[in-house]
């Protein structure tokens, strides 16, 4: 089946994409904030789950810094799919419907098979990143202490580990950029329309191609706000993840006809 071929029962038309101005992310964030204020309990429930997951990773991986680093960096690879409920809240509000946390979960059932295929792809990329990261640490820095504080201190202070840090950042950054390009509008598109995941990813890639500078700007905003949430021991994610999730829905609506 070709990349632009739809599965049975799905629309085989590739959606058209728009080119929009560089300042639009500010409008997306404003609209996302309005969605959050209109549905605070359901939205913040997702943010709380993100924060709890982050803190649990910290607690259980504190003595294994490699696992902690891989898990937190891998968050960027799977976050677009995990935010599906937030897209559904925004979609329902746009349709004049209120939302609860449980009603937002129902959105994934409309196109569950294609969302599952995309989820499997993201999980495969996440597993590949875990293997790559573990291999890099084993080959380039086998003597580093496994606990997180020692690991961070040695990588940061020792010139011997700069190659590891550079290669790790390049590999992780490449995977993150690839995931961003194929998911920036594909997940909300799959939630919104009966379309197959290949067409959704193709539409996402075409959107990035048509708005390259804008997508770089938007990606920088997403990474910065997410990193800010990490620096607050993940509790900042309680607000920041719903904000970004809702804003991403409005980005999709702005960019795809």
N, C-alpha and C positions, 0 to 999 in steps of 0.2 A: 504494500500500500504506500503510495507516494506521500510526501509530507503535506501536500495540499489536498489529499483525498479524505473525505469525511467518512466516518463509520456509518453503518446503516442507521437510519432514523435521525441523522444529524444534518444540519444545514451545511452544504458543501461550498457555499460562497465565502470567499476570503473577505473579511470586513475591510473597509477602507479606513485609512489612518489620516489624521490631521497633523499639520505642522502648526505649533502654537508658540507664543512668545516666551522669552526666557523668564519673565516674571510670574508665570502661571503657578509655580509651586507655592508661592505665598497665598494665592487664592485657594489652592487645594488644602493647605494647612488651616486656613480660616474656615473653610467648609467642613473640614474634618473636626475642628473644635466645636462647631455648631452641632454636628452629629453626636459628639461625645456628650455635650450638655443636654441634648434632647433625650439621650438614652444612657444616663450615667451608670445605672446599676449594671446593665448588660455589658456595656463597654468596659467599665472598670473591672468587671469579673474576669474578662480576658487578660487585662493588664496584670491583675493579681496572680493569675495562673502563670504568666510569663515570669513574674518576679519570684514566685515560689519555686518554680523550676530552676531558675538561676541560682537561688540560694541553696537548693538541695544539691546542685552540681558542686557548688563551692564546698559544702559540708563534706560530701562523700569523696571529693577528688582533691581535697586540700593536701593530702600526703602523696598525691601523684600528679605533679604539675603538668605532665604531658597530657594526661586525660583532661584536666581542667582546661588547658589551652585549646585542645582540639574540640572539646565540647562547646566552649563559648564561641570560638571562631566558626564552628559548624552551624551555630544558631543562624548566622546570616544566610546559610544555604537553604534552610527549611522554613524560615520565618514567613516567606510569602504564602505558603500553603497553610501554616498555622493561623494566619490572620484571616482565613476565609470567613469565619463567623462575623468578624468586624465588617467585611465587605457586605455581608448579608444584612446587617443592621442598617448600613447606609442605603442599600438598595431598597429595603422596606420603608425607610423614612422618605426616600424619594417618591415612593408609590403612595405615601400618605398613611403608612401602617406603623403602629408602634411595635416594639420588640422586647422580648425577654431573652435571657441567656439561652433558654431551651428552644425558643422559636428560631433563634439565629442559627442553631445547629442544623435545622431542617433544610437550609439552603443547599447544603452539600448533596442532598439526595436527588436533586433535580438532574444532575449530570454526574452522578457518583462514579460511574465507570471511567469516564475520561479524567476526572479529578484523581482517581486512584492511579491511573497510568502516569499522570504527571507526578503524583506523590512518590511512586515507585522510582521514577527517574531521579527525583531529588534525593531520595534515600540512597540510591546507588552512588550518586555524586558525593553525598555525605560520607558513605562508607569508604569510597576511594580516597577522600581527603584524610580520613582517619589513618588509613594505611600509609599514605604518602608521608603524613606528618610523623608517624611513628618510625618509619624507615629513615627519615632525615635525622631525627634525634639519635637513632641507633648508630648511624654511620658517621655523623659529624660531631656528635657530642655524647659518646657513650658513658663518660665519667661524671656527667652532671648529676648532682643529687636530685632524687625524684620529687622531694617535697616542694610545694609551690613557691614559698619565699626564696629558698635557695636557688631554685631554677631561674626565677626572674632576675635575681641579683647577679648570678653568674653570666647569664646571657647578656644582660645589660652592661656589665662592667668589664667582662673579659673580651679582649680583642680576638682571642682564639675562636670565639663563637660568632663572629660577625658574618662569616660566610653562611653559617646555619641560619641566622636570623634573616639575611638577605634572600636566600633561596626559599626559606619558609614563607616569607612575605610575598615573593613573586608567585609561588605556586598557589598559595591561598588566595591572593588577589586575583589571579587569572580565573580560578574556579568561581570566585564570588562575582566577578564581572560577567562570566558566562551565565550564571544562574540569574543575575539581575536582568540580563538581556532577554532571556527566554521566559521570565515570569513577571516582568514589570506590569504587563496588562493581561497576561494569559490567565491567571487565576481568577480575577474578577470577571473576565470574559467567559470562562467556563461556568461560573456561577450564574451569570446573567443570561446566557444563550445556549441553545442546544447545538453545540459545536464540538468537533473532536479536538483532542489535545494537540495534535500536530498542527492543525490550522491555527489554534490559539497561540502556539509557540511561534509559528511563522508570522502571525500578526504582531506579536511582541517584538520580534526582531526587526520587522519593517517599521514599527513605531520608533525604535531606537535609531534606526538608520535615518528616518525622516526628521528626528529631533535630537541629534547627537549632543550638541552643547547643552540643551535643556536636560537631557538624561544624565549627563555628567553632573550637572548642578543638583538635580534631584537625588541622584545616588549619593552625592556628598552630604546632602541634608540628612538622608536616611541613616548613613553611617555615623555622622556626628551625633545625632540625637540618640541613636542606639548605644553608642559608646558612652554618652553622658548617663544613660540609664545603667550601664554596667558599673560606672564609677561611683554610683550611689548605692553600691551593694545590691544592685538590681531593683531596688524599690522605686527608682525613677521610672522604671518600665511600666509601673501601674498606670501612669498617665501617658507616657510617651508612646507605648506600643499601640493603645487605642487611637491616639492622635494620628500616628503614621498609618495605621490600618485604614481608618476612615478617609484620610487624605489620599491614600492610594486608590481607593474607589473613585474619588473625584478626578484623579489623574486619568484613570481608565476612561471615564465618561467624557473627559475633555479631548482625549487623544484618539479615540476609536469612534467612528460613525455608527 
